[in-house]
């Protein structure tokens, strides 16, 4: 077994050549000494992972399962969190993100941080963009769909009692109510409430 790479430490190396204590220091500060070099500001760390091209500026750092970039950071209270590089880029190049709005991609590339490809929008606009780009299975394409889009539209337009509509289409009354409240098949209402 190898000892920790930190000078003078006799603990067993567990992670990347360090004992757990010195690895945590190294991971947090960039040095196993603890008071050593920091990883830099959020802006400096952002630019380390940006690869510019003529069109998209691609995030080369960590990404989530949907391809959106992630950068570890801290909240004002000091707790660790995951920052979104496309949001950082928007704030660096355009302006502060208006309260309650999302940062959307014109290019439909979740790894892109090019400010020319970013704009702010509402939750409904974000969902519509995801649906239009084919990044979100909705309606008949959803693997759990029990009815067609035409039936869902009829349920929305027809105000007959839920019991009658449920019997007519072979689904539950609660599903009829969920469709009418916009909890299911909500993309139909998003598309209509542009």
C-alpha positions in Angstrom: 0.0 0.0 0.0 1.2 3.5 -0.8 1.3 6.4 1.6 -0.5 9.7 0.9 1.4 12.0 -1.5 1.1 14.9 1.0 4.6 15.5 2.4 4.9 14.0 5.9 1.6 12.2 5.9 1.8 8.5 6.8 -1.9 7.7 6.1 -2.7 5.2 3.3 -3.5 6.7 -0.1 -7.1 6.2 -0.9 -8.1 8.7 -3.6 -5.8 10.0 -6.4 -2.7 9.4 -4.3 -4.0 11.1 -1.2 -5.5 10.1 2.1 -9.2 11.2 2.5 -8.3 14.3 4.5 -5.6 15.6 2.1 -7.7 14.7 -1.0 -10.6 16.8 0.4 -8.1 19.7 0.8 -6.7 19.2 -2.6 -10.1 19.0 -4.2 -11.3 22.1 -2.4 -8.3 24.4 -2.8 -6.1 22.8 -5.5 -3.4 22.0 -2.9 -3.1 19.4 -0.2 -1.7 22.1 2.1 -5.1 23.6 2.4 -4.1 27.2 2.1 -2.6 26.8 -1.3 -3.8 27.9 -4.7 -7.5 28.1 -5.2 -9.3 26.9 -8.3 -10.0 30.5 -9.2 -13.1 32.6 -9.5 -16.3 31.4 -11.2 -15.4 33.4 -14.3 -11.9 32.0 -14.5 -13.1 28.4 -14.0 -15.9 29.0 -16.6 -13.3 30.0 -19.3 -11.2 26.9 -18.6 -14.0 24.7 -20.0 -15.1 26.7 -23.1 -14.0 25.7 -26.5 -14.9 28.4 -29.1 -15.8 27.7 -32.7 -17.3 29.8 -35.4 -20.8 28.9 -34.2 -21.3 27.2 -30.9 -19.0 27.7 -27.9 -19.0 24.2 -26.4 -18.8 23.4 -22.7 -16.1 20.8 -22.3 -16.5 20.4 -18.5 -18.9 18.1 -16.7 -22.4 17.7 -18.2 -25.6 16.3 -16.9 -27.6 13.5 -18.5 -29.3 15.9 -20.9 -26.0 17.5 -22.1 -26.2 20.7 -20.1 -23.0 21.9 -18.5 -22.4 21.9 -14.8 -19.8 23.8 -12.8 -19.5 23.4 -9.0 -19.8 26.6 -7.0 -21.1 28.1 -3.8 -24.4 29.8 -2.8 -24.2 33.0 -0.8 -24.7 31.0 2.4 -21.5 29.0 1.5 -23.2 25.7 0.7 -22.0 24.0 -2.5 -24.2 23.9 -5.6 -24.1 23.2 -9.3 -24.0 26.3 -11.5 -25.1 26.2 -15.2 -22.5 27.5 -17.6 -25.0 28.7 -20.1 -26.5 30.9 -17.4 -23.0 32.1 -16.3 -22.3 33.0 -20.0 -25.6 34.9 -20.2 -24.8 36.9 -17.1 -21.2 37.6 -18.2 -22.1 38.8 -21.7 -25.7 40.0 -21.8 -27.1 40.9 -18.4 -28.5 39.6 -15.1 -31.1 36.9 -15.7 -34.6 38.4 -15.0 -36.3 36.9 -12.0 -38.3 33.8 -12.9 -36.9 33.4 -16.4 -34.8 30.7 -17.9 -31.9 30.9 -20.3 -32.8 29.2 -23.6 -30.7 28.1 -26.6 -31.5 29.3 -30.1 -29.2 26.6 -31.4 -30.9 23.7 -29.5 -27.4 22.6 -28.3 -27.5 22.2 -24.5 -23.6 22.3 -24.3 -23.5 25.7 -26.1 -22.5 28.8 -24.0 -22.2 31.3 -26.9 -24.0 34.4 -25.8 -25.3 35.0 -29.4 -27.2 31.7 -29.1 -28.7 32.5 -25.7 -31.9 34.4 -24.7 -34.2 34.6 -21.7 -37.7 33.1 -21.7 -40.5 31.8 -19.6 -41.0 28.2 -18.4 -43.7 27.7 -21.1 -41.3 29.0 -23.8 -38.6 26.7 -22.5 -40.9 23.7 -22.6 -42.2 24.6 -26.1 -38.5 24.8 -27.3 -37.8 21.4 -25.8 -40.8 19.9 -27.4 -40.1 21.5 -30.8 -36.5 20.3 -30.7 -37.6 16.8 -29.9 -35.8 16.7 -26.6 -39.0 15.9 -24.6 -41.4 13.0 -25.2 -44.9 14.3 -25.0 -48.3 13.3 -26.1 -48.6 10.1 -28.2 -44.8 9.8 -28.2 -44.6 9.4 -24.4 -44.2 5.7 -23.6 -47.0 5.8 -21.0 -49.6 7.5 -23.3 -53.0 5.8 -23.2 -54.8 8.1 -25.5 -54.1 10.0 -28.7 -53.7 13.8 -29.1 -57.1 14.1 -30.8 -58.8 12.4 -27.8 -56.9 14.7 -25.4 -58.1 17.7 -27.5 -61.7 16.5 -27.4 -61.4 16.1 -23.6 -60.2 19.7 -23.3 -62.9 21.1 -25.6 -65.9 18.9 -24.4 -67.2 19.9 -21.0 -69.3 16.8 -20.4 -68.8 15.3 -16.9 -65.6 13.5 -16.3 -67.4 10.2 -15.6 -69.0 10.2 -19.1 -65.7 11.1 -20.8 -63.8 8.4 -18.8 -66.2 5.7 -19.9 -66.2 6.9 -23.5 -62.4 6.7 -23.8 -61.6 3.9 -21.4 -59.5 6.0 -18.9 -60.0 7.1 -15.3 -62.0 10.1 -14.2 -58.9 11.5 -12.5 -57.0 11.4 -15.8 -59.8 13.4 -17.4 -59.6 16.0 -14.6 -55.7 16.0 -14.9 -55.9 16.8 -18.6 -58.4 19.6 -18.0 -56.3 21.1 -15.2 -53.2 21.0 -17.4 -51.4 18.4 -15.3 -51.4 15.9 -18.2 -51.1 16.8 -21.9 -50.0 20.3 -20.8 -48.1 20.8 -24.0 -51.5 21.3 -25.7 -52.2 24.2 -23.5 -48.7 25.6 -23.8 -48.9 25.5 -27.5 -52.3 27.4 -27.4 -51.1 30.0 -24.8 -48.2 31.4 -26.7 
